[in-house]
Amino acid sequence: MTRLRVATAGLDLLAEAVESQDADLTRVDWAPPAAGDAETVRALVALYGDDRVTEANGEAVARLQAAEPELVGAGRAGDLVPGLEGKMVLHAGPPIEPDRMCEPQRLAVAAAVLLEGWTPDVDSALSQLDAGDVAIAPAHSLGAAGAMTGVISPSMAVWHVRNSVHGIDAWSPLNDGPGEAFWLGVASWESVARQRELADVIAPAFAAALEKVGPVPVFPLNAEGIAMGDDCHMRHQATTMLLLRHLLPAMAEAAPAAVPIVASRLQTNGHFALTLTIAACRSALASIRGIPHSSIVTFISRNGTDAAVEVAGLPDQWFVAPALMVGDALYRPGFSDEDAAPDIGDSALVECCGLGAAASASSPSVAAFLGGGLADAVARTRSMERICLAASERFRIPTLDGEGTPLAVDARAVADLGETPLINTGILHAAEGGQIGAGVAKAPIEPFREAILALAAGLD
């Protein structure tokens, strides 16, 4: 008698019934495309079947592989970022009104107002913000991007990165470390003092070193950092030390008085290179903006209230949905989900560039920090692989025998599979600011679906 052999596709109830009858069972992991939404399926059919989309995405991948972001300078934002002038503060995420900002974002803007001397205290700074006396705009609107709250005001120190292959500039604030810091949504005189030191001492020291050695390619630092255990989002210790090793000798010659301060601050700030990576990734991703019909994701940006997605084929068009809470959360003692703000920051663009969650398998220590192991880290990289079009030719994971990290998030695959990019990120306190934990966030699915529909409409 022939033994019954059955294959089931995505139907667990049927599979369990077959197994209970001792039949040979093959489970096929299948689900309807786009969760069965007919309108999205029609858009996907159009996009997958159009040679213009295929060619556009091929061009986008080629540009990302070829991009060469270089650190060319550091200094005050008002001197380096075109358009940042007057009483203006930039912030992470898409455009938002002051009264809709999450509290950490509001406090970060207030801290910037204090730094600029536009008001004497936090309460009056918040009043100026609410009254419209301080202009606010997304950092992306001026070619910049920042971590967490992402605030940039004219007196703050920023990195200046240039993609030398495509001639594109980007800026990001120097990272001000743990504890009382602008990027973590803390408005205090200590956080203001840190920013003054960054602008008055640390940024000029790096600028002086760069004048002696010339531009510093950033992605090779990231690639070596990955080989040393960084994911280049949640963990940047190796990349930070590599940056210092590269520039410290020139700094010792050009700005010797600053060296002890720089070394001391970096000793306690393993995230110092994070914002340099953000600026580098922004300059690389900006090279694919405006490629007609491309479905590759350029930016994923969150402000603690909204999460927004931009795709290469539709530049300057944000697709927006409510920001989600951070998952796989590990909190500091005394904190829980009830204390947490929703996902925030421009830094998810590093995931679009083959770093962060895409490189999770390179950093078992990040997985351990989140309460998992190497298998969990590999699973996060594989999750990103399913929604990406290519493997990076420069970011390679030693624990996966040198595989390139997943590169070029395809909005089509996201909408098709219902799997959104993972984001290795911190968690801020919803009411007081300050970091209370870390975890893995997910971008909401709705913006990707809306982007797909808009791209398909543009094929006509």
C-alpha positions in Angstrom: 0.0 0.0 0.0 1.4 3.4 -1.0 2.0 5.8 1.9 0.0 9.0 1.6 2.2 12.1 0.9 0.7 15.5 1.4 2.0 19.1 0.9 0.3 22.0 2.6 0.7 25.7 1.8 0.4 28.0 4.7 -2.6 26.2 6.2 -1.5 25.1 9.7 -4.9 23.6 10.6 -4.8 21.3 7.6 -1.2 20.4 8.3 -1.9 19.4 11.8 -4.8 17.2 10.7 -2.6 15.5 8.2 0.1 14.9 10.8 -2.4 13.4 13.2 -3.1 10.7 10.6 0.6 9.8 10.3 1.0 10.9 6.7 4.2 12.2 5.1 3.9 15.9 5.3 5.7 18.7 3.5 4.9 22.2 4.8 5.3 25.0 2.3 5.7 28.4 3.9 3.3 30.4 1.7 1.0 33.3 2.2 -1.1 35.3 -0.3 0.9 38.2 -1.8 0.3 41.5 -0.1 -1.9 39.7 2.4 -4.5 39.3 -0.4 -5.1 43.0 -0.9 -6.3 43.1 -4.6 -5.2 46.7 -5.2 -1.7 46.2 -3.9 -1.4 42.9 -5.9 -2.3 44.7 -9.1 0.3 47.3 -8.4 2.9 44.6 -7.7 2.1 42.8 -10.9 2.6 46.0 -12.8 5.9 46.9 -11.1 7.4 43.4 -11.3 6.4 43.1 -14.9 7.8 46.5 -16.1 11.3 46.5 -17.5 11.7 50.2 -16.6 11.4 49.3 -12.9 13.9 46.5 -13.3 16.4 48.8 -15.0 15.9 51.6 -12.5 16.5 49.3 -9.6 19.6 47.9 -11.2 20.9 51.4 -11.6 20.1 52.2 -8.0 21.9 49.1 -6.7 25.0 50.0 -8.9 25.0 53.5 -7.4 24.8 52.3 -3.9 27.7 49.8 -4.5 29.8 52.5 -6.0 29.2 55.3 -3.5 32.2 56.6 -1.6 31.2 58.8 1.3 34.2 60.7 2.7 34.5 62.7 5.9 35.6 66.1 4.6 35.0 68.4 7.6 33.5 69.2 10.9 32.3 72.5 12.3 29.3 74.6 13.3 26.1 73.7 11.5 25.3 77.4 10.8 28.6 77.6 8.8 28.3 74.3 7.0 24.6 73.4 6.3 23.1 75.5 3.5 19.8 77.0 4.5 20.2 76.6 8.3 19.9 80.2 9.4 18.0 82.4 11.8 16.0 80.9 14.5 15.7 77.4 13.0 16.1 74.0 14.5 16.1 70.8 12.4 14.6 67.5 13.8 14.4 63.8 12.9 11.5 62.4 10.9 9.0 63.9 8.5 7.4 67.4 9.0 5.4 67.8 12.2 3.6 70.5 14.1 5.0 71.4 17.5 1.9 70.3 19.3 2.1 66.8 17.8 5.8 66.3 18.7 6.5 63.6 21.2 8.0 65.0 24.5 11.6 63.9 23.9 11.5 65.7 20.5 10.1 68.8 22.1 12.7 68.8 24.9 15.5 68.3 22.4 14.3 71.4 20.4 14.0 73.3 23.7 17.6 72.3 24.5 18.8 73.7 21.2 16.9 76.9 21.9 18.8 77.2 25.2 22.1 76.5 23.4 21.5 79.3 20.9 20.6 81.8 23.7 17.2 82.5 22.3 15.6 82.0 25.7 16.8 81.6 29.3 15.0 78.4 30.4 13.2 75.3 29.2 9.7 76.5 29.8 10.1 79.7 27.8 11.9 77.7 25.0 8.8 75.4 24.8 6.6 78.5 24.7 8.6 79.9 21.8 8.3 76.6 20.0 4.5 76.4 20.4 4.1 80.1 19.4 6.0 79.5 16.2 8.8 81.8 17.2 11.3 79.1 16.4 11.2 77.6 12.9 11.4 73.8 12.8 12.0 71.6 9.8 13.0 68.0 9.1 16.8 67.5 8.9 16.3 65.7 5.6 14.9 68.9 4.1 18.4 70.4 4.2 20.4 67.3 3.3 21.1 66.3 6.9 20.0 63.5 9.2 20.4 62.7 12.9 20.1 59.9 15.4 17.1 59.7 17.8 15.7 63.2 18.2 18.2 64.4 15.5 18.1 68.1 16.4 20.5 70.4 14.7 20.7 74.2 15.4 23.2 76.7 14.0 25.6 76.6 16.9 25.8 72.8 17.1 28.7 70.8 15.7 28.1 68.6 12.7 30.0 66.2 10.5 30.3 67.1 6.8 30.4 64.1 4.5 30.7 64.1 0.7 29.9 61.2 -1.6 32.9 61.8 -3.9 31.6 59.6 -6.7 28.3 61.4 -7.0 29.2 64.8 -5.6 26.5 64.7 -2.8 27.0 66.4 0.6 25.4 65.3 3.9 25.6 66.5 7.5 24.8 65.0 10.9 25.4 66.3 14.4 28.4 65.0 16.4 27.1 62.5 18.9 27.0 63.9 22.4 27.1 60.6 24.3 25.0 58.8 26.9 23.0 60.4 29.7 22.2 64.1 29.4 22.3 64.6 25.7 20.3 66.4 23.0 20.0 63.3 20.8 18.3 61.5 23.8 15.8 64.3 24.4 17.3 65.8 27.5 17.1 69.5 28.0 19.5 70.5 30.8 22.5 72.8 31.2 24.7 69.7 31.2 23.4 68.8 27.8 24.0 72.3 26.6 27.5 72.3 28.0 28.3 69.1 26.0 27.2 70.8 22.8 29.4 73.8 23.5 32.4 71.6 24.0 31.6 69.7 20.8 31.4 72.9 18.8 34.3 74.8 20.5 36.8 72.0 21.0 36.1 68.6 19.5 34.8 69.6 16.0 37.6 72.1 15.4 40.1 69.4 16.5 38.7 66.9 13.9 38.6 69.7 11.3 42.3 70.5 12.0 43.3 66.8 11.7 41.3 66.5 8.4 43.2 69.5 7.0 46.4 67.6 7.5 45.4 64.1 6.3 42.7 65.0 3.8 39.2 63.3 3.4 38.6 60.0 5.3 36.6 57.3 3.5 33.8 56.3 5.9 32.6 53.0 4.6 36.0 51.3 4.9 35.8 52.2 8.6 32.3 50.7 8.8 33.5 47.5 7.0 36.4 47.0 9.4 34.1 47.8 12.3 31.7 45.0 11.2 34.6 42.6 11.1 35.3 43.6 14.7 31.8 43.1 16.0 29.9 46.3 15.2 26.5 46.3 13.5 27.1 50.1 12.9 23.8 51.1 14.4 23.3 49.8 17.9 27.0 49.1 18.4 29.8 51.4 17.1 32.6 50.8 19.5 35.0 49.4 17.0 34.3 52.0 14.3 34.7 54.8 16.9 38.1 53.6 17.8 39.1 53.1 14.2 38.1 56.7 13.5 40.2 57.9 16.4 43.2 55.7 15.4 43.1 57.2 11.9 42.9 60.9 12.9 44.6 61.0 16.4 48.2 61.4 15.1 47.3 64.3 12.9 45.2 65.8 15.7 48.1 65.6 18.0 50.1 67.7 15.6 47.4 70.2 14.6 45.4 70.6 17.8 47.4 69.0 20.6 45.5 70.8 23.4 42.3 69.1 22.3 43.6 65.6 22.3 43.0 64.8 26.0 39.5 66.1 25.8 38.7 64.2 22.6 40.2 61.0 24.0 38.3 61.4 27.3 34.9 62.0 25.7 35.3 59.1 23.2 36.4 56.8 26.0 32.8 57.0 27.4 31.0 57.3 24.1 31.0 54.2 22.1 28.3 55.7 19.8 30.5 58.6 18.7 30.9 57.3 15.1 27.1 56.6 14.8 26.3 60.0 13.4 29.2 59.9 11.1 27.8 56.7 9.7 24.4 58.3 9.3 25.8 61.2 7.3 27.8 58.7 5.1 24.7 56.6 4.5 22.6 59.7 3.7 25.1 60.9 1.1 25.1 57.4 -0.5 21.4 56.9 -0.5 20.8 60.4 -1.9 22.6 59.3 -5.0 19.6 57.1 -6.0 16.9 59.7 -5.3 15.1 60.6 -8.5 15.8 57.5 -10.5 12.4 57.2 -12.3 10.3 54.2 -11.4 12.8 52.8 -8.9 11.2 51.0 -5.9 14.3 51.0 -3.8 13.8 52.7 -0.4 16.0 55.8 0.2 15.0 56.9 3.7 13.0 55.6 6.6 12.5 58.4 9.1 10.6 58.6 12.4 9.9 61.5 14.8 8.3 59.6 17.7 4.9 60.4 16.3 5.0 59.5 12.7 7.1 57.1 10.6 7.8 58.0 7.0 9.2 56.3 3.9 10.7 57.7 0.7 11.4 55.6 -2.4 14.0 56.5 -5.0 11.4 56.9 -7.8 9.4 59.5 -5.8 11.8 61.9 -4.2 10.5 64.4 -1.7 7.3 62.5 -1.3 6.8 61.1 2.2 4.5 58.2 2.8 3.5 58.4 6.4 1.9 56.3 9.2 1.9 56.3 13.0 5.3 55.4 14.5 5.4 52.0 16.2 6.7 51.0 19.6 10.1 49.4 19.6 9.9 45.6 19.8 12.3 43.0 21.4 12.7 45.7 24.1 15.3 45.4 26.8 14.8 48.1 29.5 17.0 49.4 32.2 15.9 48.4 35.7 12.7 50.2 36.8 11.4 50.9 33.2 8.9 49.1 31.0 6.7 49.5 27.9 4.5 52.0 29.8 7.4 54.5 30.0 8.6 54.2 26.4 8.2 56.7 23.5 7.5 55.3 20.1 10.3 54.7 17.6 12.2 57.9 16.7 15.2 59.0 14.5 16.5 59.3 11.0 19.1 56.5 11.6 17.0 53.8 10.0 18.6 54.9 6.7 21.7 52.9 7.8 19.5 49.7 7.4 18.8 50.8 3.9 22.5 51.0 3.2 23.4 47.5 4.4 24.2 48.3 8.1 22.4 48.0 11.4 19.8 45.2 11.4 21.1 44.1 8.0 24.5 43.5 9.7 23.1 41.9 12.8 24.9 38.6 12.3 28.2 40.5 12.6 27.5 41.5 16.1 26.6 38.7 18.5 27.1 41.1 21.4 24.1 43.2 20.2 22.0 40.0 20.1 23.2 39.1 23.6 22.3 42.6 24.8 18.8 42.1 23.5 18.5 38.8 25.3 19.2 36.5 22.3 22.1 34.7 20.7 23.9 34.4 17.4 21.0 32.5 15.9 18.7 35.4 16.6 21.3 37.8 15.1 21.5 35.7 11.9 17.7 35.6 11.7 17.5 39.4 11.7 20.0 39.5 8.9 18.1 36.9 6.9 14.9 38.8 7.5 16.5 41.9 5.9 17.8 39.6 3.1 14.2 38.7 2.1 13.3 42.3 1.3 16.6 43.4 -0.3 17.7 43.2 -3.9 21.4 42.7 -3.5 24.3 41.9 -1.2 26.8 44.6 -0.3 30.2 44.2 -2.0 32.0 46.0 0.9 30.2 45.1 4.1 30.9 41.5 4.8 29.9 39.3 7.8 32.7 37.1 9.2 30.2 34.8 11.0 28.5 34.1 7.7 31.7 33.2 5.9 32.1 36.7 4.4 28.6 37.1 3.0 27.7 40.6 2.0 25.1 42.3 4.1 21.6 42.7 2.6 21.5 45.9 0.5 18.8 48.0 -1.3 15.4 47.5 0.5 12.8 47.0 -2.2 9.4 48.4 -1.4 7.8 45.8 -3.7 9.2 42.9 -1.6 8.1 44.7 1.6 4.5 45.1 0.4 4.5 41.6 -1.1 5.8 39.7 1.9 4.4 42.0 4.6 7.8 42.1 6.2 9.1 45.6 6.9 12.7 46.5 7.6 14.1 45.9 11.1 15.7 48.8 12.9 18.3 48.3 15.7 17.6 51.3 17.9 17.4 52.8 21.4 14.2 53.6 23.4 13.5 57.0 25.0 11.4 57.9 28.0 8.1 59.2 26.7 7.7 62.0 29.3 11.2 63.0 30.4 13.5 62.0 27.6 16.7 60.1 28.1 17.4 56.5 27.0 15.7 53.8 29.0 16.4 50.8 26.8 17.0 49.4 23.4 15.4 47.0 21.0 14.5 46.2 17.4 11.9 48.4 15.8 9.8 47.7 12.7 8.7 50.2 10.1 4.9 50.2 9.6 3.7 48.5 6.5 1.3 51.2 5.3 3.8 53.6 3.8 5.4 50.9 1.7 2.0 49.9 0.3 1.1 53.5 -0.5 4.5 54.0 -2.2 3.9 50.9 -4.3 0.5 52.2 -5.4 2.0 55.6 -6.3 4.8 54.0 -8.2 2.4 51.8 -10.2 0.2 54.8 -11.0 3.3 56.5 -12.4 3.8 53.8 -15.0 0.8 54.8 -17.0 
